[in-house]
Amino acid sequence: MRNYYFLLLSLFIISCGENSNTESQTPTENEVDTTQATTEIEVEEEYPILVEFSSLDRITISGAIYKIDETSPSILLCHQAGYNRHEYDEIAPKLNDLGFNCIAIDQRSGGVLNDFTNQTADRAIEKNLPVEYVDAEQDIVAAIDFTYDYFKQPVILWGSSYSSALALHIGATNDKLKAIVSFSPGDYFGDKKPLLKTTMLDMDLPYFITSSKGEATAITDFLKGRRPGKNQIQFIPEADGLHGSKALWENNPSQEEYWNAVKDFLTNL
């Protein structure tokens, strides 16, 4: 009988040990939920969201999505010559504060800025593809399509220097656009594109065109021959200003007057 009780006691001790090990290795329901919630929060807080998509010729375009929600207006940000999407590192968050989602892209005509390379340009060069200004048009068109599909609404197209001129040419015919913001456009393409004075004759979209003070006369000249419609604006700064979207950078002494003009335009669309 004593052996029988000893056997029962041994089995009880072994059973308790197995239950203890099992409980220590298996997370509780609350622990699982906490881990999953933390992962979801980390994904949602990624800012900006890095993205890649194909250009019209299948070259991969690199970009960054500065997203505030699913429904706010969307702006596609395109950089100037020799630059990349980091031209908008300061600008995109401020546009978010004004209530706009943004996507900034690397076009194939660009270069190094703030120690960041232009990834789209690097890919095009590796494939021995041309990277002149006009060659980036297909990147901007593809990015319009991507932005339109991503936010499911017409796009505000924003360009800087050569890309601002491409924005005006594209805007004359592209039905996925809501408006154009153009910093320092010009006839940069030789005989590969029509003159802007010709393109602008048929421009129906709202536009905001600006530049440095010294560049303003050339813009006024190519806008001659058309009567501006609603929200079709040329803004000429009182200060000397700067070329391209960097006029909005914090190190530009006249950035505030540019920002005030941009805000007025965007909020009245």
N, C-alpha and C positions, 0 to 999 in steps of 0.2 A: 504493500500500500504506500509506504514511504517513497518508493521509486516512482510510483504513479504520480504522486503530488510533485515530486522533483521534476518529472517530465513536463507536467502542465506549467510549472513555474518557468522552466526554460523556454517553452514555446511562447509564453506571454512576453518575456523579456525581448526575445528576437523580434516578435511582431511590433513591439513599441519602437525598437530601433529602426526598423524598416519604415514605419510611418513618419518618424522624425526626419530621416534622410530625404524622403519624398517631399515633405513639406518644405524643407530648406532649399530644394533644388527647383521647385515649381513656383513661379511668381503668382501672386494673388491676382484676382480680376482687377482690383484697383491699380496694382502695379503695372499691368499690361495697358490699361487705359491711359495711365500717366505717360508711359513711354510713347504711345501712339500720338497723344496730344502734343507732346514736345516736338516730335518729328514734323507734324503738320504745321506747327507755328514756325519752325525754322524754315520750311519751304515757303510759307506765305510771306515771311519777312525778307526774303532774298531781294536785294535792290541795288542796282537795277538787275533785271533778269537777262542773262546773256542768251542770245538766240542766233541760229544759223538757218538760212533758207537759200534757195537757188535763184540766181539771176536768169535772165532770158536765155543765156547761152550755157546754163547749168553750172557756171562757176558759183562756188558757195560764198554768200555774203554774210559777214559777221555784223551783228547789231546788238543793241541794248534796249530793253523795254523798261521805261519808267512809268509804271502803272499805278494809278490811284484807285480805280474801280472799273466796273464793266461797262458803264454807260456814258461817262464824260467824253467830251470831244477829243479827237486824237490828232496829234501833230507828228509828221514825219520830218526828221531833222537831217539835213544833208550838209556836208562840210565843204570847205574851200580847198584850193589847190595846195598840195603838200601836207595836208592835214589828215585827220581821221575822226572817228565819232567822238573822241575826247574833246573836241572843240566845244562840246555841249555839256561837259561835266558840271559846270556852274549853272548853265542856263536851264537845262531840263528840270532840275529840282524846283527852280523858281516858277517854271511853267506849271509844274504839278501844283504848287501852292495857289496858282491862279485858277486851277480847276481843269487842267488839260492832261490827258495821258500823252506820253511821247514815246517814239521809237527813234533812236539815233543809229545811223549805219556807217560802215566803212564802204566807200566807193572805190572802184579799182584805180581811179586817178587820185592819188594822195600819197601820204608818206608818214614820217615819224612826228609825233607831237607829245610833249611831256613824257618822253621816254617810252611811249606806247607806239608799237608798229601798226600799220594799216594791214590787217589780216587779209582783206579782200584783194588789195593790191599785190600783196605777196603771192597769193595763189595765182593771180593772173600772170605775174612775171614768171613764176615757175613754169607755166604752160606756154610761155613765149607769146602771150596775147597782147595786143596793143593796149596801152593805158593812157591815151590822150583824153583830154576833157570830154570830147564827144562820145568816147567809148563808154563812159560812165552812165550815159543816158539809160541803157538797158538795166543797170543796177537800180536806178531810181524808179523806173517803171515797175520793175519786179517788186521793189519795196512798197510802192503804192498798193499793189495787189495784195501783198502780205498784210499791210496795215489795215486795209479795207476789210479783209477777211477776218483778221484777228479781233478787231473792235466792232466789226459789223456795222459800219457807218462810213459816210464820206470823210475824206482825209484833208486836213490842212497841210499843204506841202510847203516846207520852209527850206530855203536854200541860202548858201553863202558864196559870194563871188561866182566862180564858173557854174556851180550847182544852182545858184539863184537864177542865172540866165537859162539853164536847162529847165528849171521849174516853170519859168514863163512860157517857154516853147511847149513843154508838156501840157501845161494848163490850158492852152488854147484848144486842145482836142480831147483831153482825158475826162471822162464822165464820172470818175470815182473821186473827184476832188471837190472840196467845199470852198476853199480859198487858197491864196498863195501869199507867203511872206518871203520877200526877196531882198537880201542884203547885198548891195554892190553888184548888180547885174551889169553886163556889157556884152558887146559883140566879140566874144572870145574864140569863135569857131571858124573864122575865115569863110570859105565858100561851102563848108559842110552843113551850115544851118542858114535859114533866112535871117535877114537883119531884124532886130527886135522891133524896129518901127513898123515893119510889115506884120510881124506876129501879133503885136499889141492892138492892131486895128480890129481884130476879131475877138478880143478878150472880153468875155462876159462875166467871168468869176470875180468876186471881190479880191482885191489885192492891196498889199501894203508894201511899197517899195521905198527903200532908204539906202543910205550910203554915207561916206564921209562928205563934208561940205564941199570939198574940192571935186568930188565925182558927180555932184548933183546936176550940174549943167548938162552933162552928157545924157543923163537919164531924162531930164526935162525935154531934151531934143528928141529922143526916140518916142516920147509920149505925145509929141505934137501931132495934130491931125485927128485926135480922138477926144471926145468929150467924156471925162470921167463919169462913171455911173455911181450907184450907191456903194459905199465902202470901197471905192477904188482911189487909193491915196498914195501920193508921193510925200514922204516926210523928209524935210531938209533940216538938219540940226543947226542950232545957233552956234555951237562950238565947232571946232575943226573936225571932231569925230574920228572914226577909224574905218578901215576897209573890212567888210564882211561882218559875220555874226560876232566876232570878238569885240565889236562896239558895245556889246552888252556885258563884257567881262568886268569884274569888280575893279581891275586895275586901270580901266579907262575913266578919266576924270569926268567925262560927259555921259557915262552909262545911264545916269538917272533919267535924262531927257529922252533917250532912246526907249528905256523901259516904259516910261509914261505913255509914249506914243504907241508902242506895241500893245500895252494893256488896253488902251482906248479902242484900238482896232479889233482885238480879239473879243473883247466883251460886247462889242456891237454886232458881231456876226449873227 
